[in-house]
Amino acid sequence: MKRLRRSPFEVFAVAAAVAASLAISISFYAARADFEKGRVLASELSAIRSSVLAYIAVRGATPDALADLFRSGYETGGEQRPFLHPQGMLEDGGLVDPFGNPYLYRRESGWVFSSTPGYERW
């Protein structure tokens, strides 16, 4: 049986097509990963802000730090429960967003926000 030989141009064209498709796929994957991190960030911000509001309703004041949300709690049905279950934490007790940056907290207003560039106003 006779074997077909490929010209160097054909081999180069196939290799270039495979490389281009990989580059496009990786860029779509990276964009999708950032989109999903944004969705998780919005969900976590909502949960943390709700926990701050619950803390204010029970204690009558804003927490001193975000760590107070999972260090202290409230009683319901004879059980002690934290205002927030800890997620990603820093050594100082701060919380980390899905992008790996700390959540920031303003004690005066009780406002929680992300320090990730582009997501500060969420």
C-alpha positions as CSV (number, residue, x, y, z in Angstrom):
1,M,0.0,0.0,0.0
2,K,1.3,3.4,-1.0
3,R,1.7,5.9,1.9
4,L,0.7,9.5,1.3
5,R,3.3,12.1,2.2
6,R,2.2,15.5,3.6
7,S,3.9,18.6,2.4
8,P,5.5,20.9,5.0
9,F,2.8,23.5,4.3
10,E,0.0,21.1,5.1
11,V,1.6,20.1,8.4
12,F,2.1,23.7,9.3
13,A,-1.5,24.6,8.3
14,V,-2.9,21.8,10.6
15,A,-0.6,22.8,13.5
16,A,-1.6,26.5,13.1
17,A,-5.3,25.6,13.1
18,V,-4.9,23.4,16.2
19,A,-3.0,26.2,18.0
20,A,-5.5,28.8,17.0
21,S,-8.4,26.7,18.3
22,L,-6.6,26.1,21.6
23,A,-5.9,29.8,22.0
24,I,-9.6,30.7,21.4
25,S,-10.8,28.0,23.7
26,I,-8.5,29.1,26.5
27,S,-9.6,32.7,26.2
28,F,-13.3,31.7,26.3
29,Y,-12.6,29.5,29.3
30,A,-10.9,32.3,31.2
31,A,-13.7,34.8,30.4
32,R,-16.2,32.2,31.6
33,A,-14.3,31.6,34.8
34,D,-14.3,35.4,35.6
35,F,-18.0,35.6,34.9
36,E,-18.7,32.7,37.3
37,K,-16.5,34.3,40.0
38,G,-18.6,37.5,39.6
39,R,-21.7,35.5,40.1
40,V,-20.3,33.9,43.3
41,L,-19.1,37.3,44.5
42,A,-22.6,38.7,44.1
43,S,-24.1,35.8,46.0
44,E,-21.5,36.0,48.8
45,L,-22.0,39.8,49.2
46,S,-25.7,39.2,49.5
47,A,-25.2,36.6,52.2
48,I,-22.7,38.7,54.2
49,R,-24.8,41.8,53.9
50,S,-27.9,39.9,55.1
51,S,-25.8,38.6,58.0
52,V,-24.8,42.1,59.0
53,L,-28.5,43.1,59.0
54,A,-29.4,40.2,61.1
55,Y,-26.6,41.1,63.5
56,I,-27.9,44.6,63.7
57,A,-31.4,43.4,64.4
58,V,-30.3,41.1,67.2
59,R,-27.5,43.1,68.8
60,G,-28.7,46.7,68.0
61,A,-25.4,47.8,66.6
62,T,-23.1,47.0,63.6
63,P,-20.4,44.3,64.2
64,D,-16.9,45.6,64.9
65,A,-15.5,43.4,62.2
66,L,-16.7,40.8,59.7
67,A,-15.2,38.1,61.9
68,D,-17.9,38.9,64.6
69,L,-20.5,37.4,62.2
70,F,-19.2,33.9,62.7
71,R,-17.6,34.2,66.1
72,S,-20.9,35.3,67.7
73,G,-24.4,34.2,67.0
74,Y,-28.0,34.0,68.0
75,E,-30.2,31.4,69.7
76,T,-33.0,29.7,67.9
77,G,-34.9,26.6,68.9
78,G,-32.5,26.1,71.8
79,E,-29.4,26.1,69.5
80,Q,-26.7,28.7,69.1
81,R,-26.1,29.5,65.5
82,P,-23.6,31.9,63.9
83,F,-24.8,34.8,61.9
84,L,-22.5,33.7,59.0
85,H,-20.7,30.4,58.4
86,P,-17.0,31.2,57.5
87,Q,-16.0,31.0,53.9
88,G,-12.5,31.9,52.7
89,M,-10.7,33.6,55.6
90,L,-7.6,35.6,56.1
91,E,-5.4,35.1,59.2
92,D,-6.8,38.3,60.8
93,G,-10.3,37.0,60.5
94,G,-11.3,38.9,57.4
95,L,-13.1,37.2,54.5
96,V,-11.8,36.6,51.0
97,D,-13.8,37.0,47.8
98,P,-13.7,34.5,44.9
99,F,-10.9,36.5,43.2
100,G,-8.7,36.1,46.3
101,N,-9.0,39.7,47.5
102,P,-10.4,40.7,50.9
103,Y,-13.9,41.9,51.5
104,L,-13.9,45.4,53.0
105,Y,-16.2,46.5,55.7
106,R,-17.3,50.0,56.9
107,R,-18.4,49.7,60.5
108,E,-20.1,53.1,60.6
109,S,-22.6,52.1,57.9
110,G,-22.4,48.3,58.0
111,W,-21.6,48.2,54.3
112,V,-19.6,45.3,52.9
113,F,-17.9,45.4,49.5
114,S,-15.1,43.7,47.5
115,S,-11.6,45.1,47.0
116,T,-11.3,43.4,43.6
117,P,-10.7,46.1,40.9
118,G,-13.9,46.5,38.8
119,Y,-16.1,45.0,41.5
120,E,-15.8,47.7,44.2
121,R,-19.3,49.1,43.7
122,W,-21.2,45.9,43.8
